[in-house]
């Protein structure tokens, strides 16, 4: 199904009309399997997929040889019909986790923290003595928690304590044993940095990450000065919902960002900027294998060996797997009306960044990755990126 040609003309002309700069390589971009991808071909394919699955807004960045070579915005950012462009502020969701992990690895580089020391060593009193963590008073396993365990999602916690029937944090597994996605681990890592080391995580992130990469429209909590170009979100039930103004810094997912800003960060990560080679390698190496059927629900007991061949797992704040082109690292960011995905194939220093304000985007991400990166062997079922035109199948056990 193709877009109405008039819609294509509108999208291609909007950037010039609004004075919004975009990036597109003078020469055709190539996928990792060698296919030429002229910018106009990429544009039209994205527009077609968006139209076919009713994706309201999408920003796309491609990185080759460590440089951003394609950066475009498509569709709408709100119900008023205003266009989404590379500088539109969008909810980063759990892309915040990867950004935070990069900052933590700087602290590791500097010797301020050790990934394998108990968090008890950094706090002035036992963790349950802090009111926020009083629910762990009768479980000494909190002493087994380290920054590595907090950031590779092996805490044994639910994704968030508010998802528990009684709203209280608890261990479901011994720490360090099995992957189970948990924002609580990142929140606790932030808590230890702030209460144990006396750091202001918001200021550290600003200084160490946002300022370093010129991410001038990225914030860790809502700022009114970005309100002139901000994306609302489009829900599955067919309506726009206003952008959520988050009022405090949260390592698990408070960040607002733009495609231009976060593609700069992503290029910096794949190029190893701001970290020693050792710290960078540690951040994106396989720390814990993944044997879950899907990423969610986070504490499901069912296992599979379907992803063993690609060595799917988690590093420090980033997911990892092996592709035909070498080791890859990735990160998602999901919320109601937010579907974000970043993937880099490290040996090629090639990446894709997808930011959408539409729940429907999950149905086109596998196709976009396959066509714009090449057949990397994306674990799309585990990610929940079920193509809109394919039936849902269960992975082999």
C-alpha positions as CSV (number, residue, x, y, z in Angstrom):
1,X,0.0,0.0,0.0
2,X,1.4,3.4,-1.0
3,X,1.0,6.8,0.4
4,X,-1.1,9.4,-1.5
5,X,1.6,11.2,-3.6
6,X,0.3,14.5,-2.2
7,X,1.3,13.3,1.3
8,X,4.8,12.5,0.1
9,X,5.2,16.0,-1.4
10,X,4.0,17.5,1.9
11,X,6.5,15.6,4.0
12,X,9.5,16.3,1.7
13,X,8.7,20.0,1.6
14,X,8.0,20.5,5.3
15,X,11.6,20.6,6.4
16,X,12.4,23.3,4.0
17,X,9.3,25.3,4.8
18,X,9.9,25.1,8.5
19,X,13.7,25.6,8.3
20,X,14.4,22.3,10.0
21,X,17.6,20.7,8.9
22,X,17.8,17.1,8.0
23,X,20.8,14.8,7.3
24,X,21.0,12.6,4.2
25,X,24.2,11.2,2.7
26,X,25.2,12.6,-0.7
27,X,26.0,9.0,-1.8
28,X,23.5,6.1,-1.3
29,X,23.7,4.6,2.2
30,X,24.4,0.9,2.2
31,X,22.9,-1.8,4.3
32,X,25.3,-4.2,6.0
33,X,24.6,-6.8,3.3
34,X,25.7,-4.2,0.6
35,X,22.4,-3.0,-0.8
36,X,22.4,0.7,-1.8
37,X,19.8,2.8,-0.1
38,X,19.2,6.2,-1.7
39,X,17.7,8.6,0.7
40,X,14.6,9.1,-1.4
41,X,14.1,5.3,-1.4
42,X,14.4,5.2,2.4
43,X,11.9,8.1,2.7
44,X,9.3,6.5,0.5
45,X,9.6,3.1,2.2
46,X,9.2,4.6,5.6
47,X,6.2,6.6,4.5
48,X,4.6,3.5,2.9
49,X,5.1,1.4,6.1
50,X,3.7,4.2,8.3
51,X,0.6,4.5,6.1
52,X,0.1,0.8,6.0
53,X,0.0,0.4,9.8
54,X,-1.3,3.8,10.8
55,X,1.9,5.0,12.5
56,X,1.3,8.7,13.2
57,X,4.9,9.9,13.8
58,X,8.4,8.5,13.4
59,X,12.0,9.8,13.5
60,X,14.7,7.7,11.9
61,X,18.5,8.1,12.1
62,X,21.1,5.9,10.5
63,X,24.8,5.8,11.5
64,X,27.5,4.4,9.2
65,X,31.2,4.3,10.1
66,X,30.4,6.1,13.3
67,X,28.7,9.1,11.6
68,X,25.1,10.1,11.4
69,X,24.4,9.9,7.6
70,X,20.6,10.0,7.6
71,X,18.2,11.8,10.0
72,X,14.6,12.5,9.1
73,X,11.2,13.0,10.8
74,X,7.9,11.8,9.4
75,X,4.3,12.2,10.1
76,X,2.6,14.1,12.9
77,X,3.6,15.1,16.4
78,X,0.1,16.0,17.7
79,X,-3.6,16.1,16.9
80,X,-3.3,19.6,15.5
81,X,-1.4,18.1,12.5
82,X,1.9,19.7,13.2
83,X,4.8,17.8,11.7
84,X,7.3,15.6,13.6
85,X,10.9,16.5,12.7
86,X,14.4,15.5,14.0
87,X,14.3,18.3,16.6
88,X,10.8,17.3,18.0
89,X,11.1,16.5,21.7
90,X,9.9,12.9,22.3
91,X,9.7,10.7,25.4
92,X,12.9,8.7,25.6
93,X,11.4,6.1,28.1
94,X,14.0,3.4,28.8
95,X,16.6,4.9,26.5
96,X,17.2,6.7,29.7
97,X,18.7,3.5,31.1
98,X,21.3,3.2,28.5
99,X,22.2,6.9,28.8
100,X,22.5,6.4,32.6
101,X,24.6,3.3,32.2
102,X,27.1,5.2,30.0
103,X,27.5,7.7,32.8
104,X,27.9,5.0,35.4
105,X,30.7,3.4,33.3
106,X,32.5,6.8,33.4
107,X,32.4,6.6,37.2
108,X,33.8,3.0,36.9
109,X,36.6,4.4,34.7
110,X,37.5,7.0,37.3
111,X,37.5,4.4,40.2
112,X,34.5,6.0,41.9
113,X,32.6,2.8,41.9
114,X,33.3,-0.9,41.4
115,X,30.7,-2.9,39.5
116,X,31.1,-5.9,41.8
117,X,31.2,-4.3,45.2
118,X,28.0,-4.7,47.3
119,X,25.9,-1.6,47.4
120,X,26.2,-1.9,51.2
121,X,29.8,-0.6,50.9
122,X,28.5,2.7,49.5
123,X,25.7,3.4,52.0
124,X,26.1,4.9,55.4
125,X,23.4,2.6,56.8
126,X,21.7,-0.6,55.8
127,X,19.4,-0.2,52.7
128,X,16.2,-1.1,54.6
129,X,16.9,1.6,57.1
130,X,16.0,4.1,54.3
131,X,12.2,4.4,54.3
132,X,12.0,3.9,50.5
133,X,13.5,0.4,50.9
134,X,12.0,-0.6,54.3
135,X,10.2,-3.5,52.7
136,X,13.5,-5.4,52.3
137,X,14.1,-5.4,56.1
138,X,13.6,-9.2,56.5
139,X,15.6,-10.2,53.4
140,X,19.4,-9.9,53.6
141,X,19.8,-10.6,49.9
142,X,19.9,-6.8,49.3
143,X,23.5,-7.1,50.4
144,X,24.2,-9.3,47.3
145,X,23.3,-6.4,45.0
146,X,26.0,-4.8,43.0
147,X,26.0,-2.1,40.3
148,X,26.6,-4.9,37.8
149,X,23.5,-6.8,39.0
150,X,21.4,-3.6,39.2
151,X,22.3,-2.6,35.6
152,X,22.2,-6.0,33.8
153,X,18.6,-6.7,35.1
154,X,19.4,-9.6,37.4
155,X,18.1,-8.1,40.6
156,X,15.2,-10.5,41.0
157,X,12.8,-7.6,41.4
158,X,9.7,-7.0,39.5
159,X,9.9,-4.3,36.8
160,X,8.6,-1.7,39.4
161,X,7.4,-2.2,43.0
162,X,4.1,-0.5,42.1
163,X,3.3,-3.5,40.0
164,X,3.3,-5.8,43.1
165,X,-0.1,-6.6,44.5
166,X,0.7,-4.7,47.7
167,X,3.0,-2.2,46.1
168,X,6.0,-3.4,48.1
169,X,9.4,-4.2,46.7
170,X,10.5,-7.9,47.1
171,X,12.9,-10.4,45.7
172,X,11.4,-13.0,43.4
173,X,14.8,-14.6,42.6
174,X,18.3,-14.6,44.1
175,X,20.2,-11.6,42.7
176,X,22.6,-12.3,39.8
177,X,21.0,-15.6,38.7
178,X,18.6,-14.9,35.8
179,X,17.7,-12.0,33.5
180,X,14.4,-10.3,34.4
181,X,13.9,-6.7,33.2
182,X,13.6,-4.3,36.1
183,X,13.5,-0.5,36.2
184,X,13.8,-0.9,40.0
185,X,17.4,-1.9,39.6
186,X,18.2,1.4,37.9
187,X,16.3,3.4,40.4
188,X,18.2,1.7,43.2
189,X,21.5,2.4,41.4
190,X,20.5,6.1,41.2
191,X,19.6,6.0,44.9
192,X,23.0,4.6,45.9
193,X,24.9,7.2,43.8
194,X,22.9,10.0,45.4
195,X,22.7,8.8,49.0
196,X,26.0,6.9,49.1
197,X,28.3,9.0,47.0
198,X,26.5,12.3,47.3
199,X,26.2,12.8,43.6
200,X,23.4,14.7,41.9
201,X,22.5,12.3,39.0
202,X,20.7,14.9,37.0
203,X,23.8,17.2,37.1
204,X,26.2,14.4,36.4
205,X,24.2,13.3,33.4
206,X,24.0,16.8,32.1
207,X,27.8,17.4,32.5
208,X,29.0,14.0,31.4
209,X,26.6,13.1,28.6
210,X,24.2,15.8,27.4
211,X,26.8,18.6,27.3
212,X,29.5,16.3,25.9
213,X,27.4,15.4,22.9
214,X,25.6,18.8,22.4
215,X,22.2,17.3,23.3
216,X,20.7,20.8,23.8
217,X,17.0,19.6,23.6
218,X,17.4,16.6,25.9
219,X,16.3,16.8,29.5
220,X,16.1,14.4,32.5
221,X,12.9,16.1,33.6
222,X,10.4,18.4,32.0
223,X,11.5,21.9,30.9
224,X,9.1,24.4,29.5
225,X,11.6,25.7,27.1
226,X,11.2,22.7,24.8
227,X,7.4,23.1,24.7
228,X,7.4,24.8,21.3
229,X,8.2,21.5,19.5
230,X,7.1,18.5,21.5
231,X,5.4,15.3,20.5
232,X,2.2,14.0,22.1
233,X,1.6,10.3,21.8
234,X,-0.9,8.3,19.8
235,X,-2.5,5.3,21.6
236,X,-3.8,2.0,20.2
237,X,-7.4,3.1,20.9
238,X,-7.0,5.8,18.3
239,X,-6.4,9.1,20.1
240,X,-3.6,11.5,20.9
241,X,-2.6,11.9,24.6
242,X,-0.7,14.9,25.8
243,X,3.1,14.6,26.5
244,X,3.7,13.6,30.1
245,X,5.7,16.3,32.0
246,X,7.9,14.3,34.3
247,X,8.9,16.4,37.3
248,X,12.0,14.5,38.7
249,X,15.1,12.8,37.4
250,X,14.7,9.0,37.1
251,X,17.4,6.7,35.8
252,X,14.9,4.1,34.8
253,X,13.0,6.4,32.3
254,X,12.5,10.2,32.8
255,X,14.4,11.4,29.7
256,X,12.9,13.5,26.9
257,X,15.1,13.7,23.8
258,X,15.1,14.2,20.1
259,X,16.3,12.1,17.2
260,X,19.1,14.5,16.5
261,X,20.3,14.5,20.1
262,X,20.2,10.8,20.8
263,X,21.7,9.9,17.4
264,X,24.7,12.0,18.4
265,X,24.9,10.1,21.7
266,X,24.5,6.8,19.9
267,X,27.3,7.7,17.5
268,X,29.4,8.6,20.5
269,X,28.8,5.3,22.1
270,X,29.6,3.2,19.0
271,X,32.8,5.3,18.6
272,X,33.8,4.8,22.2
273,X,33.9,8.5,23.1
274,X,34.1,9.4,26.7
275,X,35.0,5.9,28.0
276,X,38.2,3.8,28.1
277,X,38.3,0.9,25.7
278,X,38.0,-1.4,28.6
279,X,34.9,0.3,30.1
280,X,33.2,0.4,26.7
281,X,33.9,-3.3,26.1
282,X,32.6,-4.2,29.5
283,X,29.4,-2.2,29.0
284,X,28.4,-4.0,25.8
285,X,29.7,-7.5,26.5
286,X,27.4,-10.4,27.4
287,X,27.0,-10.3,31.1
288,X,24.0,-12.6,31.5
289,X,22.4,-14.9,28.8
290,X,18.7,-14.5,28.2
291,X,16.5,-17.6,28.1
292,X,13.1,-16.0,28.5
293,X,10.5,-16.4,25.7
294,X,9.9,-12.7,25.7
295,X,11.2,-9.6,27.5
296,X,7.7,-9.1,29.1
297,X,6.2,-10.2,31.4
298,X,9.5,-9.7,33.3
299,X,9.2,-12.6,35.8
300,X,7.7,-15.3,33.5
301,X,9.2,-18.7,34.3
302,X,8.9,-20.2,30.9
303,X,12.3,-20.6,29.1
304,X,13.5,-21.2,25.6
305,X,16.8,-22.0,23.8
306,X,15.6,-20.2,20.6
307,X,18.1,-17.3,21.2
308,X,21.1,-19.3,22.3
309,X,22.6,-19.4,18.9
310,X,22.8,-15.6,18.7
311,X,24.0,-15.2,22.3
312,X,21.1,-12.9,23.2
313,X,21.8,-11.4,26.6
314,X,22.4,-8.2,28.5
315,X,25.4,-6.1,29.2
316,X,25.5,-3.0,31.4
317,X,22.4,-1.1,30.5
318,X,22.3,-2.5,27.0
319,X,20.9,-5.7,25.4
320,X,23.4,-7.6,23.2
321,X,23.4,-10.3,20.6
322,X,25.6,-11.6,17.8
323,X,24.8,-10.8,14.2
324,X,26.3,-12.2,10.9
325,X,28.2,-8.9,10.9
326,X,29.5,-9.1,14.4
327,X,28.5,-8.2,18.0
328,X,25.5,-5.9,18.4
329,X,24.1,-3.9,21.3
330,X,20.6,-2.4,21.5
331,X,18.1,-0.6,23.7
332,X,14.4,-0.1,23.6
333,X,12.2,2.5,25.2
334,X,8.5,1.7,25.6
335,X,5.5,3.4,27.2
336,X,1.9,4.0,26.2
337,X,2.2,5.7,22.8
338,X,6.1,5.5,22.8
339,X,8.0,2.9,20.8
340,X,11.8,3.6,20.6
341,X,14.6,1.3,19.4
342,X,18.3,1.7,19.0
343,X,20.6,-1.0,17.5
344,X,24.4,-0.8,16.7
345,X,26.6,-3.4,15.1
346,X,29.9,-2.6,16.8
347,X,32.5,-3.9,14.3
348,X,30.8,-2.0,11.5
349,X,30.1,1.1,13.7
350,X,26.6,1.0,12.0
351,X,23.4,1.9,13.9
352,X,19.7,2.6,13.5
353,X,17.6,4.7,15.8
354,X,13.8,4.7,15.6
355,X,11.7,7.0,17.8
356,X,7.9,6.9,17.5
357,X,5.0,8.6,19.3
358,X,2.6,5.8,18.1
359,X,1.9,2.4,19.6
360,X,1.4,1.1,16.0
361,X,5.1,1.4,15.3
362,X,5.9,-2.0,16.9
363,X,4.4,-3.5,13.7
364,X,6.9,-2.0,11.3
365,X,10.2,-2.0,13.3
366,X,11.3,-5.5,12.2
367,X,10.9,-4.5,8.5
368,X,12.7,-1.2,9.0
369,X,15.7,-2.9,10.7
370,X,15.8,-5.7,8.1
371,X,15.7,-3.2,5.2
372,X,17.8,-0.4,6.5
373,X,20.4,-2.4,8.4
374,X,20.3,-5.8,6.7
375,X,19.3,-9.2,8.0
376,X,21.0,-8.9,11.4
377,X,19.0,-11.8,12.9
378,X,16.9,-9.4,15.1
379,X,15.3,-11.2,18.0
380,X,12.0,-9.5,17.0
381,X,9.7,-12.0,18.8
382,X,11.5,-11.5,22.1
383,X,11.3,-7.7,21.5
384,X,7.6,-7.9,20.8
385,X,8.1,-6.4,17.3
386,X,5.5,-8.5,15.6
387,X,5.1,-7.4,12.0
388,X,1.7,-6.0,11.3
389,X,1.2,-8.3,8.3
390,X,2.4,-11.5,10.0
391,X,0.7,-13.9,12.5
392,X,2.1,-14.2,16.0
393,X,4.2,-17.3,16.4
394,X,5.8,-18.7,19.5
395,X,9.6,-19.3,19.4
396,X,10.8,-22.9,19.5
397,X,11.7,-24.1,23.0
